[in-house]
Amino acid sequence: MTAMPITTRDYELRRTPESVVPSELNEIKVKETSEMLLHEELAKARIQELEESFREARIRGSVRSARAARRWSKLAQWASERAHRHQH
């Protein structure tokens, strides 16, 4: 004799009267759907947070590169002036 594995939900559905089954099925479906929606919402929120942090990092990176460009420009100007002074 072999026993078929069943879930708790299947066992409860077999043990309850038929008049109760449709409402319990609906409750189970609603619960599963709401759990799935919760996970989807959490995933969407996490994705939005990551996108926002990437945008902020990109802005910081562009500010950093602009600052570096100004620094190198000043250094080049200083070197040019120094070279010009030492030639005369």
VMD Tcl script that draws the C-alpha trace (Angstrom):
set ca {
  {0.00 0.00 0.00}
  {1.39 3.39 -0.96}
  {0.40 6.69 0.53}
  {-0.03 9.70 -1.69}
  {1.53 12.83 -0.25}
  {-0.97 15.64 0.16}
  {-0.65 19.17 1.35}
  {-2.31 20.51 4.46}
  {-4.63 22.53 2.25}
  {-5.76 19.39 0.39}
  {-6.29 17.54 3.66}
  {-8.37 20.37 5.11}
  {-10.44 20.64 1.93}
  {-11.22 16.92 2.07}
  {-12.22 17.11 5.74}
  {-14.51 20.17 5.52}
  {-18.13 20.15 4.39}
  {-18.69 21.13 0.76}
  {-20.61 24.27 1.68}
  {-17.52 25.69 3.39}
  {-15.03 24.77 0.68}
  {-15.62 27.65 -1.79}
  {-15.09 30.39 0.78}
  {-11.97 28.70 2.14}
  {-10.63 28.30 -1.37}
  {-11.21 31.99 -2.00}
  {-9.48 32.88 1.26}
  {-6.51 30.70 0.34}
  {-6.30 32.24 -3.14}
  {-6.54 35.75 -1.71}
  {-3.84 34.97 0.84}
  {-1.53 33.50 -1.82}
  {-2.20 36.44 -4.14}
  {-1.58 38.99 -1.41}
  {1.66 37.24 -0.44}
  {2.76 37.27 -4.07}
  {1.84 40.95 -4.40}
  {3.76 41.73 -1.23}
  {6.88 40.09 -2.67}
  {6.39 41.95 -5.94}
  {6.01 45.26 -4.13}
  {9.14 44.60 -2.07}
  {11.07 43.72 -5.22}
  {9.85 46.86 -7.00}
  {10.79 49.02 -4.01}
  {14.27 47.49 -3.91}
  {14.74 48.06 -7.65}
  {13.67 51.70 -7.28}
  {16.11 52.19 -4.40}
  {18.94 50.71 -6.47}
  {18.09 52.88 -9.48}
  {18.04 55.98 -7.29}
  {21.39 55.13 -5.72}
  {22.88 54.56 -9.20}
  {21.57 57.95 -10.33}
  {23.08 59.63 -7.27}
  {26.39 57.84 -7.84}
  {26.40 58.98 -11.47}
  {25.81 62.58 -10.38}
  {28.57 62.35 -7.79}
  {30.84 60.86 -10.44}
  {30.18 63.70 -12.87}
  {30.81 66.26 -10.12}
  {34.03 64.47 -9.22}
  {35.22 64.42 -12.84}
  {34.37 68.11 -13.29}
  {36.33 68.91 -10.13}
  {39.27 66.86 -11.41}
  {39.11 68.65 -14.78}
  {39.28 72.05 -13.06}
  {42.19 70.86 -10.92}
  {44.14 69.60 -13.95}
  {43.35 72.79 -15.85}
  {44.75 74.91 -13.00}
  {47.81 72.69 -12.80}
  {48.39 72.99 -16.55}
  {48.02 76.77 -16.35}
  {50.47 76.93 -13.44}
  {52.98 74.73 -15.30}
  {52.65 76.87 -18.42}
  {53.24 80.09 -16.46}
  {56.19 78.54 -14.65}
  {57.75 77.35 -17.90}
  {57.24 80.80 -19.41}
  {58.90 82.49 -16.38}
  {61.93 80.20 -16.51}
  {62.48 80.72 -20.23}
  {63.18 84.44 -19.81}
}
mol new
graphics top color blue
foreach p $ca { graphics top sphere $p radius 0.5 }
foreach p [lrange $ca 0 end-1] q [lrange $ca 1 end] { graphics top cylinder $p $q radius 0.2 }
display resetview
